[in-house]
Amino acid sequence: MIREIRQDGVVTDCRDGKVTVRFDGMAACGPCRDGSGCGASVLARLFCNSPQTLDVEAGPEIAKGDRVAVAVPAGRLLLIAVMLYGLPVVAFLAGAWLGHAWFVGQPMADWAALALGLMGMTTSLVVVRQRLRRSELRARVIGLKGSLEPTLFARVNKVG
């Protein structure tokens, strides 16, 4: 069972006890690398060409230009994915059902269902987005070679 998702990146900025890590290419899972997976990494490469960044708390031993590996607990990533993708769908369906139930038999019942469904979905997206801004991803920087050091951060090597 996968316990954490790992991605390699380069530290682009260090300040106030945090580092900004840039990820140029997103890693694929083993089956995707072998060409036998679901192909999600192919879609990610097609639609996510720009480098992604993530701010992570850092120790003083991490410097700008260091190549690091960042790990995110898989359960946390799954929870975020469910909140971002599942909750709006459920809110849309609940709003549509409620709109249809309130206006049953009236000529605008379908439009009311659509309107309440969209309102439910939009509301859930706003709430999820605000909640995710306040919550932490619980990402941590680790060594590239699976370092099991008790320190939270480990320098891998200097780029350039």
N, C-alpha and C positions, 0 to 999 in steps of 0.2 A: 504494500500500500504506500502510495506517495504521501510523504509527510510535509514536504515543502517544495515549492517551485523555485528553481534557481535560474538566474540570468546574469551574464557577464556585462560589465559596463565600465566606463571611465569616469573618474571624479572630475567634474568641470568647475566646481566652486566649493570653497570651504569658508564658513563663517558662522559665528554664534553657536558652536557646538554641533552644527549640521553640515552635511555634504550633499551636493547635488550630483547625482550619478546619471550619465547619459547612456542610453542603450541604443546602439545603432541598428542592430539586427536582432529580432526576437528569436530565441532558440525554439527548436522543434522537439517534440517528444521522440523517443526512440523509434516507434513505428513510423512516424512521419519522416524521420531521417532515412529510414529504410525503404520508404515508398509504399508502405502497406497500411498506413494509418488513415484517419478520416479526412485528411487534407486540410485541416483547419489552419495549419501553418502556411500553406500556400495562399489561402485567402487573406491571412494576416499580412503576408508580404505584399499582396496586391493592393490592399486598402490602407496599409499603415507604413508608408514609405518614409515618413519623417521620423527623425530620432525622437525617442520618448525620454523624459526625465522623471526622476523621483528624488524627493528630499528625504534623507535618512539621518538620524542622529549619529554623530561620529565622535570618536575619540581623537586625541591630539596626534596619534601616529599616522592618521590618514591625511594625505596631502593632495593638492591639485595635480592631476596627471596620473595618479595611481590607477592601475587596472584592478578592479575588484569584482567579486561575485556577490550578488544580492540575493538573499533568500526570503521568501514570503511563505508563511504557513499555508498549506493547501486548503485547510478548512476555512481559513479567513478569506482566501480568494474565492472559494465556492460560495460563501455567505454573501460576499459583495456581488458576485455574478447573479445570484438569485435575487438580491435586492434590486439590482439594476435592470434585469430582464424579466424576472418572474412576477415581481410585485406590480409593475405597471400593467401587465397583461391581466392579472387577477383583478386589479382595480377597474380596468376597462370593462371586463365581463360583468363585474358586480354592478357598475354604474349602468351598463346597458340593460341588465336584467331589472334593476330598480326602475329605470326610466320606462321600460316596457310594462312593468307591473303597475306603476302609477297611472299610466295613460292608456291602459288596455281598452280597446274598443273605440278609441278616439282616432280621428283621421291623422293626427300628427304623432302617433305612438312610435313609429319607426324613427322619426327625426328626434323625438325626445330621448329614445334609447341611445341613439348615436351621440347626442349632445351630452347626456349624463355619463356615457362611457368615456368620451374624450375628456370631460372634466375630471372624472375619477383618475384616468391615466395621467393627466397633466399634474394633478395634485400630488399623486404618488411620486412622480418624477422629481418634483420640487422638494418634497419632504426627504426622499432618498438622497438627493444631491446635497442638501443641507446637512443631513446626518453623516454622510460620508466625509464631508469637509471637516467635521468636528472629530470624527473617529480617526484612529490611527490604523495604518495598514499592517503594522508590526513587522515591517521589513527590517532586515539586518544585513550588514556586510559580512561576508565570510571569505575564507581563502578559496582560490580556484581549485585546489587539489583536494577538496573535501576536508579541510582543516577542522580538527575537533578541539582546537584550543578553547579554553574557557573564556577567552576574551571575546567581546562582541564584534570587534573589528580586527581584520588582519590585512596588512598590505600584501598584494600579490607581486607586483613589479611596477616600475616607473615606465610610463610611455613617453617616447621622445627623448 
